[in-house]
C-alpha cells in the first residue's frame, strides 16, 4: 500500500536547534494542528514529554548529552495518532546552567593565588585570563601583554565570514569547506582562500577583521594579513594541526586586573593578548543567546544560529595545540589553539555541568616552546574548574 504524502503542516518540525549546532537544552518545535502531546526523542530514546493542547509551537527543555546526538519530535493527537519530525543532528549538548547571560568582572583572590603557583612550571613569558561566565569571578596575570597570535585569530576571521554570509554556509559549499578546514584543522591554505573569498584579498580581510575586533573591545590584536603556508601543506593540502567584554552591570571591586608584566619584543605581525582572546570567546558565548557586543553591533549580520554553529565547530577542533582540556574529565571545551616555533597558546570556553568559564593561556620562549606550554594550560584549566566546582 502506498501511504499518502503528508503536507508540511501535518508533521512536526524542529525549529531550534539546527544540525551542526550546540544546544543548551532548549528545543523549539512547530506542531501540526490537533497535537495533544509531544515527546522529545534523543538518539531514538524518549527523554521528555509535554502536553501541547491547542499549541502550534512548543519549547521542550532537556539536558542533552555532552556529545553529538540526533533529535526528533513525536507529535500525538487526541486519537493516539503519531507523526515524527525529520531527524535533526548532529547536535552537541552543552549544560543548561551555562546558557548565555551577562556577567561582570571581579577578582577571585584564592584562584589568583592558586594559578600563580603554576606559572613557574613554564620557563619563558606567559599570560593568562580566566573568568566564570555566570558570576564574573576570575583571575589573570600579564593579561594585556602582546604575544604572537598564531592561529588564534582565525576565530575572528570565522566571525567575519559568517557576518558576510547569509546564515551558516550551506553543506558542501566552498565557503563552508574552507571555514571548517580553518577551524577544525587550522589549515593555512584554506584560511587564506577563505579570506580572499570574503574580501578579495588577505589584506582586505585582515582590515575587516581588525575592525570587528576593535568594535567588540579587542584593542590589542592585529590579524596582519594572511598566513604562511609550509611545503607540507602545499604538497598534501591536508590536515595541519591544530572576549568584547559583555555588557556588564556595575562591577564589584576589585575587577580582574588587566596588566602587562612582561612581554616578548615583537616587530610588526599577528599579535593578541590573553585578555583579548578571552573577550572574543566571551562575546561568542553571549552571542549564542543573542546577547553581548556581537549581538549589539552586528544584529542581523551575526545571528545566534550562526554562532551556535561556530561553537559546534570549536567543540570538534582537531588541533595539536596547548590543551585546556587535557586534565579536566567530564567537561566539554570549545577552543582554538595557535602556535609558532616560539609561541604556543590555547583559548576557549570550558563547559561543565555547573556552568562555564572562559580561559586564555599564552606562552612564549625565544628558544622554542613545547610540552611545558600544554602542561601549563591544562593546569590552569583544571585549577579553575576545581575552584568553581568548590
C-alpha positions, 0 to 999 in steps of 0.5 A: 500500500502506498501511504499518502504524502503528508503536507508540511503542516501535518508533521512536526518540525524542529525549529531550534536547534539546527544540525551542526549546532550546540544546544543548551537544552532548549528545543523549539518545535512547530506542531501540526494542528490537533497535537495533544502531546509531544515527546522529545526523542534523543538518539531514538530514546524518549527523554521528555514529554509535554502536553501541547493542547491547542499549541502550534509551537512548543519549547521542550527543555532537556539536558542533552548529552555532552556529545553529538546526538540526533533529535526528533519530535513525536507529535500525538493527537487526541486519537493516539495518532503519531507523526515524527519530525525529520531527524535533526543532528548532529547536535552537541549538548552543552549544560543548561546552567551555562546558557548565555547571560551577562556577567561582570568582572571581579577578582577571585583572590584564592584562584589568583593565588592558586594559578600563580603557583603554576606559572613557574612550571613554564620557563619563558613569558606567559599570560593568562585570563580566566573568568566564570561566565555566570558570576564574573569571578576570575583571575589573570596575570600579564593579561594585556601583554602582546604575544604572537597570535598564531592561529588564534585569530582565525576565530575572528576571521570565522566571525567575519565570514559568517557576518558576510554570509547569509546564515551558516554556509550551506553543506558542501559549499566552498565557503563552508569547506574552507571555514571548517578546514580553518577551524577544525584543522587550522589549515593555512591554505584554506584560511587564506582562500577563505579570506580572499573569498570574503574580501578579495584579498588577505589584506582586505580581510585582515582590515575587516577583521581588525575592525570587528575586533576593535568594535567588540573591545579587542584593542590589542590584536592585529590579524596582519594579513594572511598566513604562511603556508609550509611545503607540507601543506602545499604538497598534501593540502591536508590536515595541519594541526591544530572576549568584547567584554559583555555588557556588564552591570556595575562591577564589584571591586576589585575587577580582574586586573588587566596588566602587562608584566612582561612581554616578548619584543615583537616587530610588526605581525599577528599579535593578541593578548590573553585578555583579548582572546578571552573577550572574543570567546566571551562575546561568542558565548553571549552571542549564542543567546543573542546577547553581548557586543556581537549581538549589539553591533552586528544584529542581523549580520551575526545571528545566534544560529550562526554562532551556535554553529561556530561553537559546534565547530570549536567543540570538534577542533582537531588541533595539536595545540596547548590543551585546556582540556587535557586534565579536566574529565567530564567537561566539554571545551570549545577552543582554538589553539595557535602556535609558532616555533616560539609561541604556543597558546590555547583559548576557549570556553570550558563547559561543565555541568555547573556552568562555564568559564572562559580561559586564555593561556599564552606562552612564549620562549625565544628558544622554542616552546613545547610540552611545558606550554600544554602542561601549563594550560591544562593546569590552569584549566583544571585549577579553575574548574576545581575552584568553581566546582568548590 
